[in-house]
Amino acid sequence: MAFMGATYYLLPLIFRRKVAFWSAARVQPYLFALGMLLLSMGMTFAGSFGVPRRHWDISFSQSPFDVQFNPAVDLVLAVMGIGGIMRALRTIPVLAGIARDMEELCPGALMLNYTNPMAMNCWALSRLSPVRVVGLCHSVQGTARQLADDLGLPLDDIEHRCAGINHMAFYLELRRRSTGEDLYPALRRLADEGRVPDWNRVRYEMLRRLGHFVTESSEHFSEYCPHFIRRDRPDLIERFHIPLDEYLRRCEAITAEWERMRDEFESDAPLTVERSMEYGSLIIHSLVTGERRTVHGNVPNRSLISNLPGGCCVEVPCVVDGGGLWPEAAGALPPQLAAIIMTNVNVQSLAVEAAVTGRRDHVHQAAMLDPHTAAELTLDQIEAMVEELLTAHGAMIPPLT
């Protein structure tokens, strides 16, 4: 089990030197040989290239934000859309290298990936390597907790059925466990009466429009459609409380938190460990002990959602036990949900194609089809922005032709 966030951060300290990503990737299965690889790339790139974390997160991750200010595309978190495309192009080659090492050193291992952009990364890995991969996120269980709070119910009295793609999965059913009551009418009343948290107004607005609640946060989802972030409509930003440039603030906060954690680890104070809501530890527990449980994972669409393309990365319930992890078919999504999801699957498809084949034109085409980008820029502006972003990334993105 390789915790490739903290581990990469600590490797240069352990070995007293900078560790290149290919040797760091290879040392992981030797150090942690339990047959699982847990990826959290927020920390990975900094340690893998021997770059101080603050410099990497704040300077490099800022480039999609800075470059786009001139062509006038505002971003919040850059997980999908133009920011997600660029993150995929620089992340997929590193993930593919790790997968190749797994093929040689631990071919039966299950890769547990927390790395964004989730759908593009996992989709590309499914094409580039036979290694088993499941992408993990906390949006399904995290939003369930938020909805329980909004409804004034205990979390353990909420049950749901959820499917879609990462950051665009929807609660197809939402019920009260103790009574079987459909909770959607109560949620819609909250939306109609305006009794919703300011930070969650985007999702409640989409509930009114689509009839189902989306799993990912309002600040994320505002980037995935063309309706909320408009440079010429600051009233929308204010009305829906959209925190532009949130990712940069999060980088600052995460950097400070890692420094605090390092100080804590190096002190003599006793450490306390509590289980979080993340699926990674639960999956590991089930694989080792055989205890059966259901999680939500991102896996290739092999007849799991019938009205989304085969092979794309979908987020569905997965049963996990001592025998492995087994995705469950969700059937067909309501047509309006499949339609809005497809606007992002189209972008993901072309970005993955660009990463796998090295074709530069697919990067441009992916950006051209992004709903938010297309709502703000002309085709010429999009082309110029993509070229400027590729130039800014330099060698961090493999050559494109």
C-alpha positions as CSV (number, residue, x, y, z in Angstrom):
1,M,0.0,0.0,0.0
2,A,1.7,3.2,-1.1
3,F,0.4,6.5,0.1
4,M,1.7,8.5,-2.8
5,G,0.9,11.9,-1.3
6,A,2.7,11.9,2.0
7,T,5.2,9.3,0.8
8,Y,6.4,11.3,-2.2
9,Y,6.7,14.4,0.1
10,L,8.7,12.4,2.6
11,L,10.9,10.4,0.2
12,P,13.5,13.2,-0.3
13,L,13.7,13.4,3.4
14,I,14.1,9.7,3.8
15,F,16.8,9.3,1.2
16,R,18.4,12.7,1.9
17,R,18.3,13.5,-1.8
18,K,15.9,14.4,-4.6
19,V,14.1,11.4,-6.0
20,A,13.1,11.4,-9.7
21,F,9.6,10.1,-10.3
22,W,10.6,7.0,-12.1
23,S,12.7,5.7,-9.2
24,A,10.2,6.9,-6.7
25,A,7.5,5.0,-8.5
26,R,9.6,1.8,-8.5
27,V,10.5,2.0,-4.9
28,Q,6.9,2.1,-3.7
29,P,5.9,-1.6,-4.3
30,Y,9.1,-2.7,-2.6
31,L,8.4,-0.6,0.4
32,F,4.7,-1.3,0.6
33,A,3.9,-4.8,-0.8
34,L,0.3,-5.4,0.3
35,G,-1.1,-5.5,-3.2
36,M,-2.7,-2.0,-3.2
37,L,-1.4,1.3,-4.5
38,L,-3.1,4.4,-3.2
39,L,-2.5,7.5,-5.3
40,S,-3.1,11.1,-4.1
41,M,-1.3,13.3,-6.5
42,G,-1.7,16.6,-4.8
43,M,1.6,15.9,-3.2
44,T,3.1,13.6,-5.8
45,F,4.5,15.9,-8.3
46,A,6.3,18.1,-5.8
47,G,8.2,15.3,-4.2
48,S,8.7,13.3,-7.4
49,F,10.6,16.1,-9.1
50,G,12.3,17.3,-5.9
51,V,10.5,20.7,-6.2
52,P,9.5,22.4,-2.9
53,R,5.8,21.8,-2.4
54,R,4.9,25.5,-2.1
55,H,6.6,26.4,-5.3
56,W,4.9,23.6,-7.2
57,D,1.4,24.1,-6.0
58,I,1.2,27.8,-6.0
59,S,3.4,28.6,-9.0
60,F,2.7,25.7,-11.4
61,S,-0.9,25.1,-10.6
62,Q,-1.6,28.8,-11.0
63,S,-0.6,28.8,-14.7
64,P,-4.0,27.8,-16.0
65,F,-5.6,30.6,-13.9
66,D,-3.1,33.3,-15.0
67,V,-3.0,32.4,-18.6
68,Q,-6.7,32.5,-18.9
69,F,-7.2,35.9,-17.3
70,N,-6.2,37.6,-20.5
71,P,-8.7,35.7,-22.8
72,A,-11.3,36.1,-20.0
73,V,-12.1,32.7,-18.7
74,D,-12.6,32.6,-14.9
75,L,-11.9,29.4,-13.0
76,V,-12.7,28.1,-9.5
77,L,-11.0,24.7,-9.1
78,A,-10.0,23.6,-12.7
79,V,-10.8,19.9,-12.4
80,M,-12.7,19.7,-15.7
81,G,-12.8,22.2,-18.5
82,I,-9.7,23.9,-19.8
83,G,-7.9,23.6,-16.4
84,G,-8.8,19.9,-16.2
85,I,-7.5,19.3,-19.7
86,M,-4.1,20.7,-18.9
87,R,-4.0,18.9,-15.6
88,A,-4.7,15.6,-17.4
89,L,-2.0,16.2,-20.0
90,R,0.6,16.7,-17.4
91,T,-0.7,14.0,-15.0
92,I,-1.5,11.0,-17.2
93,P,2.1,10.4,-18.3
94,V,3.2,10.1,-14.7
95,L,0.3,7.8,-13.8
96,A,1.1,5.7,-16.8
97,G,4.7,5.3,-15.7
98,I,3.6,4.2,-12.3
99,A,1.2,1.7,-13.9
100,R,4.0,0.3,-16.0
101,D,6.1,-0.3,-12.8
102,M,3.1,-2.0,-11.3
103,E,2.8,-4.3,-14.3
104,E,6.4,-5.4,-13.6
105,L,6.5,-5.4,-9.8
106,C,2.9,-6.0,-8.6
107,P,0.7,-6.9,-11.6
108,G,-2.1,-8.2,-9.4
109,A,-2.3,-5.0,-7.3
110,L,-5.3,-2.7,-7.3
111,M,-4.5,1.0,-7.9
112,L,-6.7,3.3,-5.8
113,N,-6.6,6.7,-7.4
114,Y,-7.6,9.9,-5.8
115,T,-5.9,12.0,-8.4
116,N,-7.8,14.7,-10.3
117,P,-8.9,15.1,-13.0
118,M,-10.4,11.8,-12.0
119,A,-12.4,10.7,-15.0
120,M,-9.7,11.6,-17.6
121,N,-6.9,10.0,-15.6
122,C,-8.8,6.7,-15.0
123,W,-10.1,6.6,-18.6
124,A,-6.5,7.0,-19.9
125,L,-5.1,4.4,-17.6
126,S,-7.7,1.9,-18.7
127,R,-6.4,2.4,-22.2
128,L,-2.7,2.4,-21.4
129,S,-2.3,-0.4,-18.9
130,P,-3.9,-3.7,-17.9
131,V,-3.5,-2.7,-14.2
132,R,-6.7,-2.6,-12.3
133,V,-7.7,0.9,-11.3
134,V,-10.6,2.4,-9.4
135,G,-10.9,6.1,-8.9
136,L,-12.1,7.4,-5.5
137,C,-13.7,10.6,-4.5
138,H,-15.6,11.8,-1.4
139,S,-18.4,13.7,-3.3
140,V,-21.1,11.0,-3.0
141,Q,-20.7,10.3,0.7
142,G,-19.8,14.0,1.5
143,T,-22.9,15.3,-0.2
144,A,-25.1,12.8,1.5
145,R,-23.9,14.2,4.8
146,Q,-24.6,17.7,3.6
147,L,-28.1,16.8,2.5
148,A,-28.8,15.1,5.8
149,D,-27.9,18.3,7.5
150,D,-30.1,20.4,5.2
151,L,-33.0,18.1,5.9
152,G,-32.4,17.9,9.6
153,L,-31.9,14.1,9.5
154,P,-29.2,11.8,10.9
155,L,-26.8,10.6,8.2
156,D,-27.5,6.9,8.9
157,D,-31.2,7.5,8.1
158,I,-30.3,8.5,4.5
159,E,-30.1,5.9,1.7
160,H,-29.5,6.6,-1.9
161,R,-28.7,5.2,-5.4
162,C,-26.2,7.3,-7.3
163,A,-24.5,7.1,-10.7
164,G,-23.0,9.3,-13.4
165,I,-19.4,10.4,-13.9
166,N,-17.0,11.8,-11.3
167,H,-18.2,15.3,-10.2
168,M,-21.3,14.8,-12.3
169,A,-23.0,11.9,-10.7
170,F,-26.6,12.3,-9.5
171,Y,-28.7,10.8,-6.8
172,L,-31.2,8.8,-8.8
173,E,-33.0,7.9,-5.6
174,L,-32.8,9.6,-2.2
175,R,-34.9,8.1,0.6
176,R,-35.3,8.0,4.4
177,R,-34.1,4.6,5.5
178,S,-36.4,4.3,8.5
179,T,-39.6,5.1,6.6
180,G,-38.9,4.7,2.9
181,E,-40.0,8.3,2.3
182,D,-38.8,9.9,-0.9
183,L,-36.7,12.9,0.2
184,Y,-36.7,14.7,-3.1
185,P,-40.0,16.6,-2.4
186,A,-38.5,18.0,0.8
187,L,-35.3,19.0,-1.0
188,R,-37.3,20.8,-3.7
189,R,-39.2,22.7,-1.1
190,L,-35.9,23.9,0.4
191,A,-34.9,25.1,-3.1
192,D,-38.2,26.7,-3.9
193,E,-38.3,28.6,-0.6
194,G,-34.7,29.7,-0.9
195,R,-33.7,27.9,2.4
196,V,-30.4,26.6,1.1
197,P,-26.8,27.4,2.2
198,D,-25.3,30.3,0.3
199,W,-22.3,28.1,-0.7
200,N,-24.6,25.5,-2.2
201,R,-26.9,27.6,-4.4
202,V,-25.6,26.3,-7.7
203,R,-26.6,22.7,-6.9
204,Y,-30.0,23.6,-5.6
205,E,-30.6,25.6,-8.8
206,M,-29.7,22.6,-10.9
207,L,-32.0,20.4,-8.8
208,R,-34.8,22.8,-9.8
209,R,-33.8,22.5,-13.5
210,L,-32.8,18.8,-13.8
211,G,-34.9,17.2,-11.1
212,H,-32.0,15.5,-9.4
213,F,-29.2,16.6,-7.0
214,V,-25.6,16.4,-8.3
215,T,-22.9,15.0,-6.0
216,E,-20.1,17.5,-6.5
217,S,-19.9,20.9,-4.8
218,S,-21.4,24.1,-6.2
219,E,-18.0,25.7,-6.7
220,H,-16.9,22.7,-8.8
221,F,-20.1,22.3,-10.7
222,S,-20.3,25.9,-11.6
223,E,-17.4,25.3,-14.0
224,Y,-18.9,22.3,-15.7
225,C,-21.8,24.1,-17.5
226,P,-22.1,27.5,-19.2
227,H,-24.7,29.1,-17.0
228,F,-23.0,30.5,-13.9
229,I,-19.5,31.9,-14.4
230,R,-19.7,34.7,-17.0
231,R,-17.1,37.5,-17.1
232,D,-19.8,39.9,-18.3
233,R,-22.3,38.8,-15.5
234,P,-20.8,39.6,-12.1
235,D,-24.4,39.5,-10.8
236,L,-24.4,35.7,-11.3
237,I,-21.2,35.3,-9.4
238,E,-22.7,37.2,-6.5
239,R,-26.1,35.6,-6.7
240,F,-24.7,32.0,-6.6
241,H,-21.8,32.8,-4.3
242,I,-19.2,31.4,-6.6
243,P,-15.7,31.5,-5.1
244,L,-13.5,32.3,-8.1
245,D,-9.8,31.3,-7.8
246,E,-10.7,28.9,-5.0
247,Y,-8.0,26.4,-6.0
248,L,-5.2,28.8,-5.4
249,R,-6.5,29.5,-1.9
250,R,-6.8,25.8,-1.2
251,C,-3.2,25.3,-2.3
252,E,-2.1,27.9,0.2
253,A,-4.2,26.2,2.9
254,I,-3.0,22.7,2.1
255,T,0.6,23.8,2.1
256,A,0.2,25.3,5.5
257,E,-1.6,22.1,6.7
258,W,1.3,19.9,5.5
259,E,3.8,22.1,7.3
260,R,1.7,21.8,10.5
261,M,1.5,18.0,10.1
262,R,5.2,17.7,9.6
263,D,5.8,19.7,12.8
264,E,3.4,17.4,14.6
265,F,5.0,14.2,13.3
266,E,8.5,15.5,14.3
267,S,7.3,16.4,17.8
268,D,7.0,14.0,20.8
269,A,3.3,14.6,21.1
270,P,1.2,11.4,20.8
271,L,-0.6,10.9,17.4
272,T,-4.3,10.1,17.2
273,V,-5.7,8.4,14.2
274,E,-9.4,8.6,13.3
275,R,-11.2,7.1,10.3
276,S,-12.3,9.6,7.7
277,M,-15.2,9.3,5.3
278,E,-12.8,8.4,2.5
279,Y,-13.3,5.0,0.7
280,G,-9.7,4.1,0.5
281,S,-9.2,2.7,4.0
282,L,-12.6,0.9,3.7
283,I,-11.6,-0.8,0.5
284,I,-8.3,-1.9,2.0
285,H,-10.1,-3.2,5.0
286,S,-12.6,-5.2,2.9
287,L,-9.9,-6.7,0.6
288,V,-7.9,-7.8,3.6
289,T,-10.7,-9.0,6.0
290,G,-13.3,-10.0,3.4
291,E,-16.0,-7.8,5.0
292,R,-18.5,-6.9,2.3
293,R,-19.5,-3.3,1.8
294,T,-20.5,-0.9,-1.0
295,V,-18.5,2.1,-2.1
296,H,-18.7,4.4,-5.1
297,G,-15.9,4.1,-7.6
298,N,-14.8,5.4,-11.0
299,V,-14.4,2.5,-13.4
300,P,-14.6,1.9,-17.2
301,N,-18.1,1.8,-18.5
302,R,-18.5,-1.8,-19.5
303,S,-22.3,-2.0,-19.8
304,L,-22.7,-0.1,-16.5
305,I,-24.6,2.9,-17.7
306,S,-26.3,2.1,-20.9
307,N,-26.8,5.7,-22.3
308,L,-23.2,6.8,-21.8
309,P,-20.3,5.7,-24.2
310,G,-18.7,2.4,-23.6
311,G,-15.2,2.7,-22.2
312,C,-15.7,6.2,-20.7
313,C,-15.1,6.5,-16.9
314,V,-18.3,6.3,-14.9
315,E,-19.0,6.6,-11.2
316,V,-21.2,3.8,-9.9
317,P,-21.8,1.7,-6.8
318,C,-19.1,-1.0,-6.3
319,V,-19.3,-4.0,-4.0
320,V,-15.9,-4.8,-2.4
321,D,-14.9,-7.9,-0.4
322,G,-12.0,-10.3,-0.1
323,G,-12.4,-11.3,-3.7
324,G,-12.0,-7.9,-5.2
325,L,-14.1,-4.9,-6.3
326,W,-17.2,-5.4,-8.4
327,P,-19.0,-2.5,-10.1
328,E,-22.8,-2.6,-10.3
329,A,-24.8,-1.7,-13.4
330,A,-26.9,1.4,-13.0
331,G,-28.9,1.0,-16.3
332,A,-30.0,4.1,-18.2
333,L,-29.8,7.5,-16.6
334,P,-32.7,10.0,-17.0
335,P,-32.2,11.5,-20.4
336,Q,-31.6,15.1,-19.1
337,L,-28.8,13.8,-16.8
338,A,-27.1,11.8,-19.6
339,A,-27.3,14.8,-21.8
340,I,-25.6,17.2,-19.5
341,I,-23.0,14.5,-18.6
342,M,-22.2,14.0,-22.2
343,T,-21.2,17.7,-22.6
344,N,-18.2,16.8,-20.3
345,V,-17.6,13.3,-21.5
346,N,-17.0,14.7,-25.0
347,V,-14.3,16.9,-23.6
348,Q,-12.8,14.1,-21.6
349,S,-12.8,11.8,-24.6
350,L,-10.7,14.3,-26.7
351,A,-8.3,15.1,-23.8
352,V,-7.7,11.4,-23.2
353,E,-7.2,10.9,-26.9
354,A,-4.6,13.7,-26.9
355,A,-2.8,12.3,-24.0
356,V,-2.7,8.7,-25.4
357,T,-1.9,9.6,-29.0
358,G,0.0,12.9,-28.6
359,R,-2.2,14.7,-31.1
360,R,-2.1,18.5,-30.5
361,D,-5.4,19.0,-32.5
362,H,-7.3,17.0,-30.0
363,V,-6.2,19.4,-27.2
364,H,-7.7,22.3,-29.2
365,Q,-10.8,20.3,-29.9
366,A,-11.3,19.4,-26.3
367,A,-11.0,23.0,-25.3
368,M,-13.4,24.1,-28.1
369,L,-16.1,21.7,-26.8
370,D,-15.8,22.7,-23.1
371,P,-19.2,24.3,-22.3
372,H,-17.8,27.0,-20.0
373,T,-14.9,27.9,-22.3
374,A,-17.1,28.0,-25.4
375,A,-19.6,30.3,-23.6
376,E,-16.8,32.9,-23.0
377,L,-14.4,32.8,-25.9
378,T,-14.3,32.8,-29.7
379,L,-12.6,29.9,-31.5
380,D,-9.6,32.1,-32.2
381,Q,-9.3,33.0,-28.5
382,I,-9.6,29.4,-27.5
383,E,-6.8,28.4,-29.9
384,A,-4.6,31.2,-28.6
385,M,-5.3,30.2,-25.0
386,V,-4.4,26.6,-25.6
387,E,-1.2,27.4,-27.3
388,E,-0.2,29.8,-24.5
389,L,-1.0,27.1,-21.9
390,L,1.0,24.5,-23.7
391,T,3.9,26.9,-23.9
392,A,3.6,27.7,-20.2
393,H,3.7,24.0,-19.3
394,G,6.8,23.4,-21.4
395,A,8.4,20.0,-20.8
396,M,5.8,19.1,-18.1
397,I,3.6,18.0,-21.0
398,P,5.1,15.5,-23.4
399,P,5.6,16.7,-27.0
400,L,2.4,17.0,-29.1
401,T,2.3,16.9,-32.8
